[in-house]
Amino acid sequence: MTQEHMMKQEIQRHHWKQKSGSVTQTQKKQEKIDGNFIIPPSKSYLVESFVLNSVDRVIAKRRRNRRPDPFFSSSRKPNQEIFTLIPKRSGKKADEVDLQLLGSLFDNYVQVVNLMLARIYKDNDRVQSLGQQLSEYRGRAYTLLRKMRDLNYQQNEEIQALCFERLYRNALEHAGRTLLADWTRRQLFNAAIKVLSESAADALQLLRRKHIPSNLIRRVRDACDSAKNDGAGFHHSLGVLRQLRLALDDHILEEQGVKIQWRGRQRKYVASLLQDSVSEKERILFLTARKLEVWKENGYLFSVPCLRSHSLDFSASTENSPGQGYWFSVDPERKNEILFHIKLPPGINGTHHESSPYKGKTLAFRFLDWMSSATIKDGAKAQNAEDNGDCHRAQRLRFRAAMFEDMHQQLMNTIEIQHLTHRLYKVKQKKGKDGEETTKLQSKITELRSSRRSAPPRLLLRGNRISLQIPFLAPDDFLIQQVLGEREYEARAGVDRGIRVPVVLSVMKGKEYRELLLRVDQLVKKREFLRKQAYDLQSVTDRKRNNWGRKRSGLSYPKHILKKDRHIKALWRKIRRLDREIARIIASKTVWFCEEHRVKKIFFEDLRSFQAHGGSKDLSYNLSSNLWGKIIDTVRYMRVSLGHSPYSVWTVNPRFTSQTCHVCGERGVRVADEQSTVERRGGEYFYCSLCDEHFHADVNAARNIIHVQDRVSSAVPGGTA
Ligand SMILES: [Zn+2]
């Protein structure tokens, strides 16, 4: 599950990366003094989310006009009067009609993508050859695929009935990306089958051990030509091996005639059959080898990918022109609010909206451009901090204010260029062409084209919530230098989960170390409390549901059970929100501490071997792997916004980092306190007998993490992934 999630992220990251490359291509090349051209560095994007509201809704701004919602007052039943008196501001942001229209737009989109996929996957050889072509193709997938007769827009009425031409391009791009991802996965699968069928020892390792050995993963990755020789390729190979192990487990269980529901127990059972002392080991190995041979001969039975997406990506658009199917305009009446219009596909009728170029095919929303007010607020806070003598905080806030200001400007530039190109188009269409206006518009557009603008957005529908994700260009060197000044980065930092505190950060500058212990006690405690509540409620509800199912099977669940379900969902929403908050706080502290000490590279313990620390079981700040992943992602995001490469954040294997001395590299022991030299597992301190010195275990581990990359031989802690 987490693996899948990670792969999705990987693909998504790749996709933004791809786009940033294409933007660079259309950019003008910069000329150096000696007349040679240099290609500007590729750009990175920061994606910000905006919640879409129905057009006639009043957007609730923070701390303004907020009143308690009568629906949620628990102490007394609200009477009818209150409902009529208090205007409803909380609750759904988009009304039912808009949600339905957007839902049918997504339906059409999904239908088109699946139609294309079904046509491609009818023929296996075609999947092979198209996948191969796409993997070698440099441009956008749709430019290659639209040449095919059965995928072409002009020649297919079924496709025309579902979407307009630009939306078709997006859909085809989507189908192309899905095909490429699936093809790469199939290649990896075949490589894994080949590797395992050639060596019985590898197959045994895979089935017997809990963790999949990293050298096996690396060999599978290297055996496949289309897998990338990097971290992403590693994670994809790991995912493929996990799935292959699942398929093998299923086969073995079936042959044994054993039925086990739960995946964890299935795994334990199969692993137990393969212990050296068990008589059935040979038979199981034979079964496995035979199955692998069958797959190698006849091919593995892959499923056809099918889209069930609730997102709409406009990224196949090359330019923010109205034809792309979305249109921004600034609301002239309400401050800082932007109207967002979507063009509906054929067969779905929207409402006419004044500022929309799509006439009756419009679906309109509005969102708050909070960036300009955030600029002002952060600016005031920065002044405040400066007055109080906290210059680091002031600098931090200054930078954030400048970044938001820049993003706001990017959005405004995007809107302006959209409107100007549209007007130019209209002027050109008119009979008595106005030459003067045309040239004026043309020059303005050219000017805007070289300015900073946001990239095409993405729409996401989750439940009743619609969010618009806009990728903004990360602050450029000029802006960073203006706010933070010229900087040289040299130091390195290591981040580890601690025993005393959730996160320990250690920075190495020259030969010196600086540590920062990060606490988020209150939030983590709150999170644990909510999580426990959610688990308890879940088990109660499950029991009730089982009872109901036994007594009245076939009948739908009664109201009180459904209400509990909603309660559980709300609890998990709260927990996820807390997670985001915790990750944000820790990441922000980490990144700015690193900024203060001019850190060039940050190393994190990676997630692969993520297990609870010895002795930390009952501590409330035992961070989950999910949360750890979020922290790393947020740190990466913030580093990028500060002008660092996304590859300045590394994850390393934390093997032995808690048992090795960071000074001499010798194995040491964990002890109870600063005087003791007697080993105690999970003790708070670390003792090295060679140096005869005590360190706090957290600090020692974090310092070790910094060095994992330097020492690649197996005698020293860790190893790079
Ligand atoms: Zn030592």
Boltz pocket constraint, residues with backbone or C-beta under 6 A from the ligand:
constraints:
  - pocket:
      binder: B
      contacts: [[A, 661], [A, 662], [A, 663], [A, 664], [A, 665], [A, 666], [A, 688], [A, 689], [A, 690], [A, 691], [A, 692]]
      max_distance: 6.0
